Amino acid sequence: MTTTTLDLSALRINGQRLWDSLMALAKIGETPKGGVCRLTLTDLDKQGRDLVTKWAREAGLTVTIDKIGNGFMRRPGRSNALPPIVTGSHIDTQPTGGKFDGNYGVLAGLEVMRTLNDHNIETEAPVEVSFWTNEEGSRFVPVMMGSGVFAKAFTLEHAYAAKDIDGKSVGDELARIGYIGEQEPGDHPIGAFFETHIEQGPVLEDNNVTIGVVQGVLGIRWFDCTVTGMEAHAGPTPMALRKDALQIATHIMQEVVATAMRHQPHGRGTVGMVQVFPNSRNVIPGTVKFSIDLRNATDALVDRMADEVKAFAASLSAKTGLDVKIEIVSSYPAQAFHDDCKNAVAKAAAKLGYSNMPVVSGAGHDAVYMAKLAPTGMIFIPCLNGISHNEIESATPEHITAGCNVLLHAMLQRAGVV
């Protein structure tokens, strides 16, 4: 393979081909509202994997599957001893998912490979496209399972043992659909990793910006808070003598939001689940359990937010006499991305004439685990109203094309062109 005399600054992907591929993949598991339901390791997931790997082989890529079902689709370089420059994401979806979340990152990578083929361009290092098993976690937990096993965040055996609500295990379902490969997860070298994704938030759209240069992923702490009072009849019990767990809980819920507001620009505070006991119209609530989701750009900031909420809850407990317990459920450290990869994305966006800005990701991605292993960066594009994990998830062909063009040039900067 030899490089043509093409001016690389003029190199662009085929946006219509990429869009057509996205729409074709979206037919597998399509829903009546225009979304996609392709849960991991189902027959539909197998069909999606089969189609993507078929396209990869048609593009001349070699396909390797590891023991957790992660896929690596490789285009050789001149120096194949070099670790590959990899891009990718996932093709499993939420039960009421959209056409773009995850799928765009995989097919944008495939379009980069097709474009290199179109122009007979040889890279110094090999380049690859990956798809990671069970990123969504909608059928099996933990989330980001394939990349987590790859990064040794948990063991292959732990992942294999995970079961869905019907008692079916990851190991059995991987075997059933024929996607247990021979390679040990993590044995596959990675020189650098890029993930292209819809933003899943409204910031780019709100700022009328095309490319988000992702600085990192927010740290996350999940807690369960339980407030214990005393249930009693709503009529005979005077207000001053009540031990109303719900009223105390609502004060703490408001403090969760207030704490996030004090820690801007990246502080996030959410109460998304509330359980009230006995949940009766004419009974004063005796117990309330609710979730607390705190996020920020650094672990120190998330921990500071958590300390402030806990201190407020302890003060309220002492003042009212009601018991308040806050217990941690999950903790995900903040992950900054590599300066070289962030710079490659920003430089590519500027060179191509796309408006761009630094952004953070409030959601987890496979890139979080890859960043522990190799220089990593992410590229965001806008999505309509910031909506994702929803059948109405939408992105424009122009933005889809722009993000893939940035990916192409960022990867070429890292891989080198012969």
N, C-alpha and C positions, 0 to 999 in steps of 0.2 A: 504494500500500500504506500502510495506517495502523495504528498500534499500538492494540490494544484496551486496555481498562481493567484487564487482568489484572495482579495483583500479581506483579511479576517475581520476588520472593523465593519465591513458590510455584511457579515454573515448573520443570517436570521433563520429561525426555525420556520416550518410550514404550519402556520396557525390553524388552517382549515383541517389539516390531517390530524393535528392534536385534538381539536374539538370533535372531529368525527370519531376518534378513538374513545374519547370520554363518553360520548353518547352511546357508542356500541357496548362498552362495558356496563353502562348504566341500564341496559336492557336486561341484564342478568340480575334478577331480583327486583325489577321495577315495581313500584307501588302505584295505586290508582291516583294518588295526589302528585305524581311526578317525581317521587323520591326513589330510594333504593333500600331494600332490606336484604342484606347479604351477610348473615351472621357467620362468625368465624367457624371454620371446620364443618360447615354444613355442605350439602350437595351443591348449593348455589356458590359457596365459597370455592369449592373445587372447580366449578365451571369458570369462575372468574380467574382463578389461578391458571387453569388450562389455557384460557384465551390469551392471557398476558404472556405466558411462556411460549405459546405458539407464535405470537407476534415477535417475541425476542429472537426466536430461532430463525424466523423468516428474515430478520435483520442481520443475521450472521453472528448473533451472540451465543456464547456457550452458557448453559444454565446449570447452576449448582444449588442443590437443596440441602440444608443441614437438618439435624435431628429434631429440631423444634419446628421445622417447616418454613424457616426463613429462606427466601430465594435470592440468588445473586446472578445477574445476567451480565456477562462480561464481553467487552470489546477490547481486543488486545492492543497494546501500544508497541512502540519500538523497543522499549526496555521493560520486558515483562517481569523481570525480577523486582521492579519497583512495586511498592504497595499501590493498589488501585485508588483512583479518586472516585468516590462512590456517591450516588444520589439515590433517594428513594423515600418511601413512606409505607402506607398499608392499603390494602384493598378490602378489608372487612369493614362493615358499616354498623351503625346503630339500627335498632329495629325500625325506626322511622327516620332513617338517615337520608342524606342528599347525594348528589352525583359527584361532588368535588372533594369532600373531606377525605384526605388520604389518597384517593384515586388519582387526583391531580398530580401529586408528588411522584407517583410511580410512572404515570404516562408521560409527564413532562420529561422525566429521565429517559424514557424510551424514545421520545421525540428528539432529544439531544443526540442519541445514538443514530437515529435515522438521518438526521441532518448531517452528521459527520460522514455517514456513508454517501449521502447525496453529492457531497463536495469532495469525496475522496481524501479526507483529512486524516492524517496519522498523528496521534498524540504520543508524547514521549512515554508517559506512564499509561498503563491500561485504565480504562474507565468502566464503571459498572453501574447498574441499576439494581436496587434491592427492594423487596417487599417483605415486611415484617409480620409475623403471626400475631393475631389477637391484640392489636393495638387498642381497640376500643374497650375491651373488657366487658362487653355487653352480654356475652354468653358465659365466659369464664373469667375468673379473677386469678391473679392480679392483671391490671391493665398493662399495656406495653409489654406483654409477656415475652414475645419473641426477642425483642431487643434487650429486655432485661436478662433473659437467660444468656444471650450472646455476651452481655457485659458482666456476667457472673454476679448480678444483683441477687439472683436466687438460682437454685439448682434446676437442672433438667428434670430430675425426679419429682421435685415439688411441682413443677409445671405440669408434668404428665399426670399427676394425681388429682389436679383440679377437676371438679365436676360441675356440670350445669344443673339446672333445676330438675332435670329428668334423671339425674344420676349418671350421665354419660361423661366419661373422662376425656381429657385432652389427648392422652396417649392413645386410647382406643379410637378416637375420632380422627386423629392424624393418620393412623394406620388405615382406617376404613376408607379415607379419601385418597390414600396413596401418596401422602406428602411427608413421610419420615425419610429424610435423606441419610446419607452416610457420614457427612462431615460433622465433626464435633462443633457445637456452637461456640463461637469465639476464636476458632482456629483460622478463620478467614481474615486475612490482613486488610486493613483499611488505612490509606494514607491521609485522607481527609473525607469529610462527609458533608453534603449539602441536602437540605430538605426544603422543598417548595410547597407552599400550603396557602389555602385561603386563610385570612386573618382570624376568622371566627369571632370577630369583634368589630365595632363600628369606627375605630379611630382613623384608619386610612380614608374611609369614605367620608367621614366628618371633615377631614382636612383636605379632601379632594386630591389625594396623593396616590400614585400608582403602585409604588414599590415600598414595602416596609423592610428595612434592614434590621433584622431581629438581633437585639443585643443579648438576650438571654431569656430564660423561663423563670417565672416567679416561683419563689419558695411557697410551699403550701403546708398548713397545719389544719387538721380536722379534729374537732373535739365533739364529745357529747356532754351536754349540760343537763343535769337533773335537779329540779327544784322540788322539795318535798314540804308540803304544808299539811292541811287537814281538810278533807271533804266534809261539807255540811250543807244543810238545807238553805237554799237561796233566799227563802222568805223569812224565816224566824231569826236568822243570824244577823245581828247588827254589824254595820260596816266596820266599826272600830274593833270588833272582836273576831274578825275573820283571819284565817291563815290561808289566804288565797294564793296558791302556787302560780297560777297563770299571771296574775298582776305583777308579781315579783319577776317572773320569767320575761315578761314583756319589757321591763326596765333593762334587763341584761341584753335582750335582743337589740334594743335601741342603742345600747352602749357598743355593741359589736359594730354597728354602722358608724357611730360617732368616732370610734377608734380608727376605723379605716379612713374616714374623712380627715382626721388629724395627721395621717401619714401618707399624704399625697406626694408625687403623682401616681404612685403605683400601688398604694394600699387598697386592698379589697376586703370587705367584710360581708358575709352572707349567712343568713339563717334560712335554710331551705327545707327543713323537715321539722314538724312539731307534732308531738303526741301528747294529748291531754287525757288525764284519767280523773273521773270516770267518763268524761265527755258526754255529760247529760245537761240538758237545757236548764234544769232548776237545781243543779248541784254545784256548789263552789268547788272548783278544781283542787284536788288534793295533791296530785303529782303532775308535773310537766317535764317532759324530756324533749330536748331540741338539739339540732346540729348547729355547730359553729364552724364556718369555713373562713380562715384568715390567709391572706396572701400578700407578698410584697417582693421587691426586687432582690433583697438580700436576706439571708437567714437571720441576721441580727435584727433587722427591722420586723420580720415576722414574729420573732421571739419577744421583741419589745411590745408589739401589739397584743400578743397573747398574755403577757404579764399585766398589761393595763386592764384587759378584760377580767382576768382572774382577780386582780386587786379590787376592782369595782364590785364584782360578785361577792367577794369576801366581806367587803364593807356593808353591802346590802344585807347579807346574811346576819351579820352581827347586829345590825340595826333592827331587823324585823324578827329575828329568832327562827326564821325558816332555814332549813338545811339546803345548801347549794353545793353540788359536786360537779367539777369540770374534769373530765378524763380525756386524755388524748387517744384518738382512734388511728390516725395515720399521719405520717410526716414525710414530706418530699422536699429535699433541699433545693434551694435556688441553684440554677445552673447558668453561668455566664458562657457565652460563646467565644470562640477564638478570634483574636484581633485580626489575624491574617485572613480568615474566612469572612469576617464582617467587612473588612476592607475590600476584599475581592467582590463582594456583592455590591457595595456602595460604588466602587469604581466602575463595575459593569453597568449599573443603572445610569450613572452619570454619562458614561461613554455613549450609551444608547439613547440618551435624551429623555429618560423617564424621570418624572418627579419622584423623589424618595425622601424618606425620613427614618430616623431611628425609632424603633418600637420594641415593646417587650411582649412576650407571649404569656397570657394568663392561664393557658391550658398546657397540659403535658403533651409531649411528642416523643417519637422514637429518637429524635435528635438529642434528647436529654441524656439517654444512655450512651449514644455514640460519642458525645462530648467528653465522656470519661475515658475514652479509648483513643481518640484522634482529634485533630483540629476540626471543628464543626461550625457550620453556620446555617441560618434559615432565611428564606425569602418569603415574605408575605405579599399577597395581593388582596384587594378589597373584595368583600362579599356583601350582597345586598342587605342593607340594614343590620349588618353584623351578625346575621342569623346563620347558625349551623346546627348539626345534630337535629335536623328538621327536614321534612320532605320538600319544603319550599326553598331550601338553600339554593343560592343562585350567585353566579359570577359571570361577567361578560366575556365574550370571545376575545375582545381587545386586551383585557387584563390577563386572561389566561395566556395569551400569546406573549405579552410583555414579561410576565414572570418567568416563562420558559426561556425567552431570549436572555434574560439576566442570568439564569442558571447556566445556559450554554457558555456564556463568556466567563462566568466565574469558574466553571469547571476547567475550561481551556487555560485559564490563568494558572490554576493549580497543577494541571496535568502536563502543560507544556505542549507546544506544537512543533513537530519536526520540520 
